[in-house]
């Protein structure tokens, strides 16, 4: 009976992926006996393992306890992104090696601390310029540009628009947007603000 439990898995793999495929993934808890039984059955059917690489991921934990439906201590991705920006969740997940456990409680604490510090900083009107300046400095560092270089690009774009070189104008805007510099046009001219780089929005 124990062996029978694992039979549908190699059978479905063969039906939908073929007898041989590159990568088979799963949690650390499936290494033994689950995946070892799959390998044994595949070797019996194909004379060798039908998988080139087995990749086993660490668990997402809640207060250092495995997240699972049976324990009722889990969150869906939709629930998390209702609270935090998807890019914050992405950063949290890629910040740990895939084989290592990752504790969701840690990110909750860190994000709350960050948000509290941010909103405390902008609570007072006279603090807003300094907060914005910090954000702009970080955006320039990420884009590997100086403010003078950004202003030069703005001047080039303004000249292109005046000369009706709209393709060049759009190209400059897209070039800056790609590295997280958004341009804002107004009757008083063009200014810039920090933004999420286009590559991170995909």
N, CA and C of each residue as an Amber inpcrd file, in Angstrom:
protein
   606
   0.8330000  -1.2090000   0.0000000   0.0000000   0.0000000   0.0000000
   0.8660000   1.2580000   0.0000000   1.9780000   1.2360000   0.7730000
   2.8390000   2.4090000   0.8480000   3.4400000   2.7240000  -0.5170000
   3.8440000   1.6720000  -1.2580000   4.4230000   1.8880000  -2.5820000
   3.3580000   2.4000000  -3.5420000   2.1450000   1.8940000  -3.4230000
   1.0650000   2.2780000  -4.3360000   0.7990000   3.7800000  -4.2790000
   0.9760000   4.3830000  -3.1070000   0.7060000   5.8110000  -2.9470000
   1.5210000   6.6370000  -3.9370000   2.7400000   6.1730000  -4.2510000
   3.6390000   6.9600000  -5.0890000   3.5220000   6.6310000  -6.5760000
   2.7830000   5.5810000  -6.9400000   2.6850000   5.1760000  -8.3390000
   2.0880000   6.2430000  -9.2550000   1.0220000   6.9470000  -8.8390000
   0.4400000   7.9350000  -9.7620000   1.4120000   9.0380000 -10.1610000
   2.3870000   9.3610000  -9.3160000   3.2640000  10.4920000  -9.5920000
   4.1930000  10.2410000 -10.7740000   4.9790000   9.1470000 -10.7880000
   5.7810000   8.8970000 -11.9910000   4.9230000   8.6190000 -13.2160000
   3.7280000   8.0480000 -13.0030000   2.8280000   7.7870000 -14.1330000
   2.3650000   9.0960000 -14.7670000   1.9700000  10.0720000 -13.9370000
   1.5510000  11.3760000 -14.4660000   2.7190000  12.1150000 -15.0980000
   3.9060000  11.9990000 -14.4810000   5.0880000  12.6470000 -15.0490000
   5.3610000  12.1180000 -16.4480000   5.2760000  10.7940000 -16.6020000
   5.5270000  10.1830000 -17.9100000   4.4680000  10.5960000 -18.9230000
   3.2160000  10.7080000 -18.4590000   2.1180000  11.0460000 -19.3680000
   2.2110000  12.4780000 -19.8760000   2.5850000  13.4060000 -18.9940000
   2.5520000  14.8250000 -19.3670000   3.9220000  15.4120000 -19.7100000
   5.0040000  14.8050000 -19.2010000   6.3360000  15.3660000 -19.4350000
   7.2390000  14.4340000 -20.2330000   6.8000000  13.1990000 -20.4220000
   7.6560000  12.2210000 -21.0770000   8.4100000  11.4070000 -20.0380000
   9.0940000  10.3650000 -20.4980000   9.7850000   9.4910000 -19.5560000
  11.0250000  10.1330000 -18.9520000  11.5890000  11.1110000 -19.6640000
  12.7810000  11.7730000 -19.1420000  12.5900000  13.2830000 -19.1780000
  12.8850000  13.9610000 -18.0760000  12.8220000  15.4240000 -18.0530000
  13.8970000  15.9450000 -17.1040000  14.1530000  17.2450000 -17.1750000
  15.3350000  17.8090000 -16.5190000  15.2060000  17.9960000 -15.0130000
  14.1310000  18.6670000 -14.5800000  14.0650000  19.1110000 -13.1790000
  12.7820000  18.6290000 -12.5140000  12.9210000  18.1000000 -11.3250000
  11.7760000  17.7200000 -10.4870000  11.9570000  18.4460000  -9.1520000
  10.9670000  19.1840000  -8.7240000  11.0780000  19.9510000  -7.4890000
  10.1610000  19.4370000  -6.3970000  10.4050000  19.9340000  -5.1890000
   9.5660000  19.5720000  -4.0580000  10.1670000  20.0930000  -2.7680000
   9.4230000  19.9580000  -1.6840000   9.9010000  20.3940000  -0.3840000
  10.9230000  19.4320000   0.1970000  11.6880000  19.9260000   1.1740000
  12.7150000  19.1020000   1.8220000  12.1290000  17.8300000   2.4420000
  10.8780000  17.8980000   2.8820000  10.2640000  16.7510000   3.5490000
   9.9280000  15.6190000   2.5780000  10.0700000  15.8640000   1.2750000
   9.7200000  14.8420000   0.2850000  10.9240000  14.0270000  -0.1950000
  12.1200000  14.3760000   0.3050000  13.3100000  13.6480000  -0.1580000
  13.1720000  12.1540000   0.1440000  12.8440000  11.8290000   1.4010000
  12.6200000  10.4350000   1.7910000  11.3250000  10.3400000   2.5940000
  10.4750000   9.3810000   2.2920000  10.6490000   8.3380000   1.2680000
  10.0180000   8.6950000  -0.0840000   9.3320000   9.8250000  -0.1320000
   8.5150000  10.1560000  -1.2970000   9.3060000  10.1030000  -2.6060000
  10.3410000  10.9380000  -2.7170000  11.0670000  11.0160000  -3.9860000
  11.9630000   9.8030000  -4.2190000  12.4680000   9.2090000  -3.1430000
  13.2790000   8.0020000  -3.3260000  12.4320000   6.8660000  -3.8850000
  11.1700000   6.7990000  -3.4710000  10.2710000   5.7850000  -4.0360000
   9.9720000   6.0810000  -5.5020000   9.8150000   7.3660000  -5.8310000
   9.6050000   7.7320000  -7.2380000  10.7890000   7.3010000  -8.0920000
  12.0050000   7.5360000  -7.5740000  13.2090000   7.1520000  -8.3150000
  13.2470000   5.6370000  -8.5100000  12.9260000   4.8910000  -7.4520000
  12.9440000   3.4280000  -7.5360000  11.9570000   2.9300000  -8.5850000
  10.7600000   3.5040000  -8.6000000   9.7520000   3.0840000  -9.5710000
  10.1560000   3.4580000 -10.9920000  10.7580000   4.6490000 -11.1340000
  11.1940000   5.0920000 -12.4580000  12.3200000   4.2090000 -12.9810000
  13.2370000   3.8180000 -12.0830000  14.3320000   2.9340000 -12.4900000
  13.8000000   1.5710000 -12.9340000  12.7450000   1.1160000 -12.2680000
  12.1500000  -0.1680000 -12.6410000  11.5040000  -0.0840000 -14.0210000
  10.9080000   1.0670000 -14.3280000  10.2070000   1.2270000 -15.6040000
  11.1450000   1.6260000 -16.7370000  12.1560000   2.4440000 -16.4300000
  13.0030000   3.0330000 -17.4820000  14.4600000   2.5860000 -17.4160000
  14.8100000   1.7210000 -16.4800000  16.1730000   1.2310000 -16.2660000
  17.1090000   2.2720000 -15.6540000  16.6400000   3.5100000 -15.5000000
  17.4130000   4.5350000 -14.7940000  16.4530000   5.6430000 -14.3760000
  16.9250000   6.5370000 -13.5270000  16.0660000   7.6340000 -13.0740000
  15.6580000   8.4870000 -14.2640000  14.4020000   8.8860000 -14.2770000
  13.9060000   9.6810000 -15.4060000  14.0880000  11.1760000 -15.1860000
  14.7600000  11.5680000 -14.0940000  14.9460000  12.9870000 -13.7690000
  16.4380000  13.2980000 -13.6850000  16.8570000  14.3990000 -14.3230000
  18.2730000  14.7830000 -14.2920000  18.6550000  15.4670000 -12.9860000
  17.7820000  16.3630000 -12.4980000  18.1010000  17.1390000 -11.2940000
  16.9000000  17.1730000 -10.3580000  17.1610000  16.8950000  -9.0850000
  16.1330000  17.0110000  -8.0480000  16.4370000  18.2640000  -7.2310000
  15.4770000  19.1620000  -7.1440000  15.6650000  20.4160000  -6.4150000
  14.6510000  20.4790000  -5.2770000  15.1600000  20.6100000  -4.0580000
  14.2890000  20.6200000  -2.8780000  14.3950000  21.9580000  -2.1560000
  13.2510000  22.5780000  -1.9650000  13.2280000  23.9130000  -1.3480000
  13.0030000  23.8410000   0.1590000  13.5140000  24.8810000   0.8530000
  13.2430000  25.0150000   2.2810000  11.8110000  25.4710000   2.5050000
  11.3680000  25.4130000   3.7310000   9.9820000  25.7560000   4.0540000
   9.8140000  27.2340000   4.3760000   8.6370000  27.7460000   4.0790000
   8.2300000  29.0410000   4.6170000   7.5970000  28.7500000   5.9690000
   8.0960000  29.4010000   7.0160000   7.6050000  29.1230000   8.3660000
   6.8870000  30.3340000   8.9580000   6.0740000  30.0700000   9.9390000
   5.4050000  31.1140000  10.7170000   5.8760000  30.9540000  12.1540000
   6.5610000  31.9570000  12.6790000   7.1470000  31.8420000  14.0170000
   7.9700000  30.5640000  14.1390000   8.7490000  30.2870000  13.0840000
   9.6630000  29.1380000  13.0120000   8.9490000  27.7930000  12.9580000
   7.6460000  27.7870000  12.6840000   6.8980000  26.5440000  12.5230000
   6.4600000  26.4340000  11.0690000   6.5610000  25.2370000  10.4950000
   6.2350000  25.0380000   9.0870000   4.8340000  25.5510000   8.7600000
   4.7350000  26.3230000   7.6920000   3.4420000  26.8210000   7.2330000
   2.7140000  25.6830000   6.5160000   1.4890000  25.3870000   6.9300000
   0.7450000  24.3020000   6.2890000  -0.7530000  24.4990000   6.4750000
  -1.5090000  23.9220000   5.5560000  -2.9680000  24.0020000   5.6460000
  -3.4810000  23.2660000   6.8760000  -2.8520000  22.1230000   7.1710000
  -3.3410000  21.3140000   8.2920000  -3.2380000  22.0540000   9.6170000
  -2.2180000  22.9020000   9.7580000  -2.0550000  23.6790000  10.9950000
  -2.8470000  24.9840000  10.9620000  -3.3150000  25.3530000   9.7730000
  -4.0930000  26.5910000   9.6440000  -3.2690000  27.8500000   9.8370000
  -1.9590000  27.7400000   9.6740000  -1.0900000  28.9010000   9.9160000
  -0.4700000  29.4040000   8.6110000  -1.2900000  29.5080000   7.5740000
  -0.7410000  29.9110000   6.2830000  -1.4480000  31.1630000   5.7550000
  -0.7560000  31.8480000   4.8480000  -1.3030000  33.0090000   4.1560000
  -1.2050000  32.7600000   2.6580000  -2.1770000  33.2120000   1.9080000
  -2.0830000  33.1330000   0.4570000  -1.3190000  34.3560000  -0.0530000
  -0.8040000  34.2510000  -1.2630000  -0.0860000  35.3890000  -1.8520000
  -1.0170000  36.5870000  -1.9710000  -2.2720000  36.3510000  -2.3300000
  -3.2300000  37.4620000  -2.4460000  -3.3890000  38.1940000  -1.1130000
  -3.4220000  37.4480000  -0.0260000  -3.5480000  38.0840000   1.2890000
  -2.3200000  38.9310000   1.6090000  -1.1420000  38.4310000   1.2520000
   0.0900000  39.1600000   1.5650000   0.1900000  40.4410000   0.7560000
  -0.1280000  40.3780000  -0.5540000   0.0210000  41.5840000  -1.3770000
  -1.1010000  42.5830000  -1.1310000  -2.1170000  42.1850000  -0.3930000
  -3.0980000  43.1770000   0.0690000  -2.4870000  44.0620000   1.1540000
  -1.4720000  43.5360000   1.8360000  -0.8210000  44.2750000   2.9210000
   0.4670000  44.9530000   2.4740000   1.2000000  44.3000000   1.5660000
   2.5130000  44.7960000   1.1620000   2.6440000  44.7820000  -0.3530000
   3.5060000  45.6360000  -0.8600000   3.7410000  45.7110000  -2.3000000
   4.3180000  44.3790000  -2.7910000   3.8810000  43.8990000  -3.9640000
   4.4120000  42.6360000  -4.4910000   5.9340000  42.6160000  -4.6030000
   6.5390000  43.7780000  -4.8990000   8.0000000  43.8220000  -5.0030000
   8.6670000  43.6060000  -3.6480000   7.9910000  44.0340000  -2.5750000
   8.5220000  43.7870000  -1.2320000   8.4980000  42.2890000  -0.9350000
   7.4160000  41.6240000  -1.3510000   7.3230000  40.1720000  -1.1620000
   8.3910000  39.4600000  -1.9920000   8.5840000  39.9130000  -3.2270000
   9.6040000  39.3000000  -4.0830000  10.9880000  39.4300000  -3.4570000
  11.2950000  40.6260000  -2.9620000  12.5970000  40.8550000  -2.3340000
  12.7810000  39.9460000  -1.1260000  11.7240000  39.7890000  -0.3390000
  11.7810000  38.9250000   0.8420000  12.0870000  37.4780000   0.4440000
  11.4220000  36.9910000  -0.6010000  11.5700000  35.5950000  -0.9950000
  12.9290000  35.3070000  -1.6300000  13.4460000  36.2310000  -2.4360000
  14.7290000  35.9720000  -3.0940000  15.9160000  36.3010000  -2.1950000
  15.6290000  36.8340000  -1.0160000  16.7130000  37.1840000  -0.1000000
  17.2820000  35.9920000   0.6430000  16.6960000  34.8130000   0.4520000
  17.1510000  33.5940000   1.1230000  17.4090000  32.5160000   0.0820000
  18.4300000  31.7020000   0.2740000  18.7170000  30.5990000  -0.6430000
  17.5210000  29.6580000  -0.6840000  17.2180000  29.1290000  -1.8670000
  15.9960000  28.3370000  -2.0240000  15.9680000  27.0970000  -1.1360000
  17.1260000  26.5890000  -0.7130000  17.1370000  25.4040000   0.1560000
  16.9980000  25.7550000   1.6330000  17.0590000  27.0400000   1.9540000
  17.0070000  27.4580000   3.3590000  15.5830000  27.8050000   3.7740000
  15.2210000  27.5400000   5.0250000  13.8950000  27.9620000   5.5070000
  13.8230000  29.4800000   5.5930000  12.6240000  30.0050000   5.4840000
  12.4340000  31.4530000   5.5600000  11.2430000  31.7280000   6.4670000
  11.4320000  32.5940000   7.4410000  10.4060000  32.8370000   8.4510000
   9.5780000  34.0630000   8.0960000   8.2930000  33.8600000   7.8310000
   7.4170000  34.9480000   7.4020000   7.2590000  35.9960000   8.4920000
   7.3410000  35.5970000   9.7350000   7.1970000  36.5570000  10.8320000
   8.2760000  37.6290000  10.7710000   9.4760000  37.2530000  10.2930000
  10.5770000  38.2040000  10.1950000  10.2440000  39.3480000   9.2530000
   9.6740000  39.0180000   8.0950000   9.3700000  40.0710000   7.1280000
   8.2590000  40.9730000   7.6450000   7.3020000  40.3910000   8.3530000
   6.2320000  41.2070000   8.9270000   6.8310000  42.2550000   9.8590000
   7.7570000  41.8160000  10.7010000   8.3790000  42.7430000  11.6520000
   9.1890000  43.8120000  10.9250000  10.0090000  43.3790000   9.9660000
  10.8780000  44.3260000   9.2500000  10.0710000  45.3470000   8.4650000
   9.0220000  44.8880000   7.7960000   8.2170000  45.8120000   6.9980000
   7.4530000  46.7830000   7.8880000   6.9370000  46.2910000   8.9990000
   6.2390000  47.1920000   9.9240000   7.2000000  48.2530000  10.4580000
   8.4150000  47.8160000  10.7990000   9.4200000  48.7470000  11.3150000
   9.7600000  49.8000000  10.2650000   9.9280000  49.3660000   9.0170000
  10.2550000  50.2870000   7.9310000   9.1200000  51.2740000   7.6880000
   7.8920000  50.7580000   7.6380000   6.7450000  51.6350000   7.3980000
   6.5660000  52.6330000   8.5330000   6.7490000  52.1610000   9.7650000
   6.6200000  53.0600000  10.9160000   7.6440000  54.1820000  10.8450000
   8.8890000  53.8290000  10.5190000   9.9430000  54.8430000  10.4180000
   9.6480000  55.8340000   9.3050000   9.1350000  55.3180000   8.1840000
   8.8490000  56.1920000   7.0430000   7.7300000  57.1760000   7.3740000
   6.6250000  56.6530000   7.9100000   5.4910000  57.5390000   8.1950000
   5.7920000  58.5010000   9.3410000   6.6520000  58.0760000  10.2630000
   7.0840000  58.9930000  11.3150000   7.8760000  60.1430000  10.7130000
   8.6950000  59.8340000   9.7160000   9.5260000  60.8580000   9.0770000
   8.6990000  61.8880000   8.3220000   7.6100000  61.4350000   7.6860000
   6.8320000  62.3700000   6.8630000   5.6330000  62.9560000   7.6100000
   5.5240000  62.6390000   8.8970000   4.3690000  63.1210000   9.6580000
   4.3750000  64.6390000   9.7650000   5.5590000  65.1890000   9.8750000
   5.6690000  66.6320000  10.0360000   6.0300000  67.2710000   8.7030000
   5.3830000  68.3740000   8.4050000   5.5290000  69.0260000   7.1000000
   6.9800000  69.3550000   6.7830000   7.7280000  69.8270000   7.7930000
   9.1100000  70.2270000   7.5240000  10.0340000  69.0370000   7.2940000
   9.5260000  67.8150000   7.5640000  10.3630000  66.6310000   7.3490000
  10.2170000  66.0870000   5.9330000   9.1340000  66.4520000   5.2310000
   8.8660000  65.8810000   3.9150000   9.9740000  66.1510000   2.9010000
  10.5080000  67.3750000   2.8110000  11.5850000  67.6010000   1.8430000
  12.7950000  66.7030000   2.0690000  13.1590000  66.4750000   3.3390000
  14.3330000  65.6380000   3.6070000  14.0690000  64.1860000   3.2290000
  12.8390000  63.7050000   3.4570000  12.4930000  62.3360000   3.0800000
  12.5360000  62.1880000   1.5650000  11.9500000  63.1590000   0.8600000
  11.9640000  63.1140000  -0.5960000  13.3960000  63.1560000  -1.1260000
  14.2310000  63.9650000  -0.4950000  15.6280000  64.0600000  -0.9210000
  16.3340000  62.7180000  -0.7600000  16.0560000  62.0210000   0.3260000
  16.6610000  60.7030000   0.5380000  16.2140000  59.7210000  -0.5370000
  14.9200000  59.7640000  -0.8700000  14.4000000  58.8730000  -1.9080000
  15.0340000  59.1720000  -3.2610000  15.2210000  60.4650000  -3.5450000
  15.8300000  60.8570000  -4.8140000  17.2940000  60.4200000  -4.8670000
  17.9900000  60.5520000  -3.7580000  19.3960000  60.1300000  -3.7120000
  19.5210000  58.6200000  -3.9340000  18.6110000  57.8560000  -3.3320000
  18.6360000  56.4070000  -3.5150000  18.3180000  56.0340000  -4.9550000
  17.3640000  56.7730000  -5.5640000  17.0030000  56.5030000  -6.9590000
  18.1790000  56.7690000  -7.8880000  18.9050000  57.8590000  -7.6420000
  20.0700000  58.1920000  -8.4650000  21.1660000  57.1350000  -8.3140000
  21.3760000  56.6790000  -7.0810000  22.3960000  55.6530000  -6.8330000
  22.0410000  54.3610000  -7.5490000  20.7550000  53.9710000  -7.4880000
  20.3040000  52.7510000  -8.1540000  20.4520000  52.8740000  -9.6690000
  20.1560000  54.0740000 -10.1990000  20.2470000  54.3060000 -11.6460000
  21.6770000  54.5380000 -12.1180000  22.6140000  54.6900000 -11.1570000
  24.0150000  54.9770000 -11.4690000  24.1380000  56.2690000 -12.2800000
  23.3980000  57.2840000 -11.8390000  23.4090000  58.5950000 -12.4820000
  23.5860000  59.6720000 -11.4200000  24.0610000  60.8340000 -11.8520000
  24.0660000  62.0030000 -10.9740000  22.8620000  62.8540000 -11.3370000
  22.4990000  63.7740000 -10.4390000  21.3600000  64.6370000 -10.7500000
  21.6660000  65.5260000 -11.9560000  22.9090000  65.9490000 -12.0970000
  23.2840000  66.7580000 -13.2640000  23.0700000  65.9820000 -14.5610000
  23.3640000  64.6860000 -14.5320000  23.1590000  63.8660000 -15.7310000
  21.6780000  63.7390000 -16.0640000  20.8500000  63.5970000 -15.0290000
  19.4010000  63.5240000 -15.2540000  18.8890000  64.8410000 -15.8230000
  19.3430000  65.9570000 -15.2570000  18.9140000  67.2730000 -15.7450000
  19.3730000  67.5000000 -17.1810000  20.5530000  66.9790000 -17.5210000
  21.0410000  67.0820000 -18.8990000  20.1300000  66.3040000 -19.8430000
  19.6990000  65.1190000 -19.4060000  18.7760000  64.3150000 -20.2130000
  17.4480000  65.0510000 -20.3980000  17.0000000  65.7270000 -19.3400000
  15.7480000  66.4840000 -19.4250000  15.8920000  67.6180000 -20.4370000
  17.0290000  68.2780000 -20.4250000  17.2750000  69.3570000 -21.3950000
  17.2880000  68.8090000 -22.8210000  17.9360000  67.6740000 -23.0140000
  17.9800000  67.0550000 -24.3420000  16.5720000  66.6970000 -24.8110000
  15.7710000  66.1750000 -23.8880000  14.4030000  65.7980000 -24.2530000
  13.5710000  67.0300000 -24.5790000  13.7450000  68.0950000 -23.8020000
  13.0070000  69.3380000 -24.0630000  13.3610000  69.8910000 -25.4410000
  14.6420000  69.8740000 -25.7760000  15.0840000  70.3430000 -27.0970000
  14.5030000  69.4720000 -28.2020000  14.4750000  68.1610000 -27.9690000
  13.9200000  67.2440000 -28.9670000  12.4350000  67.5020000 -29.1870000
  11.7060000  67.7730000 -28.1170000  10.2710000  68.0570000 -28.2400000
  10.0410000  69.3570000 -29.0030000  10.8580000  70.3610000 -28.7160000
  10.7150000  71.6430000 -29.4060000  11.0340000  71.5020000 -30.8970000
  11.9290000  70.5590000 -31.2160000  12.2900000  70.3120000 -32.6190000
  11.3770000  69.2690000 -33.2640000  10.3470000  68.8450000 -32.5150000
   9.3880000  67.8350000 -32.9740000  10.0660000  66.4920000 -33.2740000
  11.1500000  66.2190000 -32.5490000  11.8060000  64.9080000 -32.6520000
  11.2010000  64.0000000 -31.5740000   9.9730000  63.5940000 -31.8270000
   9.2100000  62.9010000 -30.7880000   9.7630000  61.5080000 -30.4700000
  10.3210000  60.8390000 -31.4610000  10.9000000  59.5180000 -31.1930000
  12.0830000  59.6330000 -30.2280000  12.9200000  60.6530000 -30.4440000
  14.0570000  60.8780000 -29.5510000  13.5690000  61.2510000 -28.1570000
  12.5290000  62.0820000 -28.1030000  11.9550000  62.4870000 -26.8190000
  11.4430000  61.2780000 -26.0430000  10.6900000  60.4120000 -26.7370000
  10.1590000  59.2090000 -26.0910000  11.2810000  58.2630000 -25.6750000
  12.3210000  58.1950000 -26.4870000  13.4460000  57.3130000 -26.1800000
  14.1410000  57.7300000 -24.8820000  14.3050000  59.0380000 -24.6950000
  14.9460000  59.5390000 -23.4660000  14.0780000  59.2400000 -22.2490000
  12.7640000  59.4480000 -22.3880000  11.8470000  59.1520000 -21.2770000
  11.9280000  57.6720000 -20.8940000  11.8860000  56.7920000 -21.9080000
  11.9290000  55.3490000 -21.6460000  13.2720000  54.9270000 -21.0500000
  14.3400000  55.5490000 -21.5290000  15.6780000  55.2380000 -21.0140000
  15.7630000  55.5330000 -19.5180000  15.2130000  56.6680000 -19.1070000
  15.2380000  57.0260000 -17.6880000  14.2590000  56.1790000 -16.8800000
  13.0770000  55.9200000 -17.4560000  12.0800000  55.1040000 -16.7480000
  12.6130000  53.7030000 -16.4730000  13.4270000  53.1920000 -17.3970000
  13.9720000  51.8390000 -17.2440000  14.8410000  51.7020000 -16.0050000
  15.4540000  52.8200000 -15.5750000  16.3350000  52.7670000 -14.3970000
  15.7000000  53.4250000 -13.1680000  14.3990000  53.7130000 -13.2470000
  13.6990000  54.2200000 -12.0660000  13.6490000  55.7240000 -11.9310000
  13.7730000  56.4530000 -13.0440000  13.6500000  57.9130000 -13.0390000
  12.4400000  58.2800000 -13.8890000  11.3780000  58.7630000 -13.2480000
  10.1530000  59.1270000 -13.9680000  10.1340000  60.6280000 -14.2340000
   9.7870000  61.0030000 -15.4670000   9.7110000  62.4150000 -15.8370000
   8.2700000  62.8940000 -15.7530000   8.0940000  64.1130000 -15.2430000
   6.7600000  64.7050000 -15.0960000   6.7400000  66.0540000 -15.8060000
   5.8700000  66.1540000 -16.8080000   5.7370000  67.3980000 -17.5700000
   4.6410000  68.2720000 -16.9750000   4.8910000  69.5670000 -16.9210000
   3.9060000  70.5320000 -16.4250000   4.1100000  71.8440000 -17.1800000
   3.1780000  72.7880000 -17.0440000   3.3520000  74.0880000 -17.7120000
   4.6430000  74.7980000 -17.2970000   5.1580000  74.4600000 -16.1170000
   6.3860000  75.1030000 -15.6330000   7.6570000  74.3980000 -16.1080000
   7.4970000  73.2960000 -16.8280000   8.6650000  72.5600000 -17.2990000
   8.6070000  71.0920000 -16.9040000   9.7350000  70.4260000 -17.0020000
   9.8170000  68.9910000 -16.7010000  10.6620000  68.7690000 -15.4510000
  10.1400000  67.9500000 -14.5550000  10.8810000  67.5720000 -13.3510000
  10.9470000  66.0490000 -13.2980000  11.6440000  65.5240000 -12.3210000
  11.7400000  64.0740000 -12.2070000  11.4620000  63.6320000 -10.7800000
  11.1050000  62.3650000 -10.6490000  10.8460000  61.7830000  -9.3350000
  11.3000000  60.3280000  -9.3440000  11.5650000  59.7620000  -8.1660000
  11.9290000  58.3400000  -8.0940000  10.7410000  57.4650000  -8.4920000
  11.0190000  56.3400000  -9.1050000   9.9690000  55.4010000  -9.5030000
  10.5400000  53.9890000  -9.4810000   9.6510000  53.0160000  -9.5670000
  10.0920000  51.6210000  -9.6610000  10.6190000  51.3900000 -11.0730000
  11.8510000  50.8870000 -11.2380000  12.3730000  50.6150000 -12.5820000
  11.4370000  49.7070000 -13.3680000  11.3170000  49.9620000 -14.6630000
  10.4040000  49.1840000 -15.4950000  10.7130000  47.6980000 -15.4340000
  11.9890000  47.3400000 -15.3490000  12.3690000  45.9310000 -15.3130000
  11.8110000  45.2170000 -14.0900000  11.5830000  45.9510000 -12.9960000
  11.0580000  45.3590000 -11.7650000   9.5400000  45.2930000 -11.7680000
   8.8960000  45.9680000 -12.7210000   7.4410000  45.9730000 -12.7850000
   6.9020000  44.8160000 -13.6000000   7.7850000  44.1500000 -14.3530000
   7.3350000  43.0710000 -15.2330000   7.0240000  41.8230000 -14.4410000
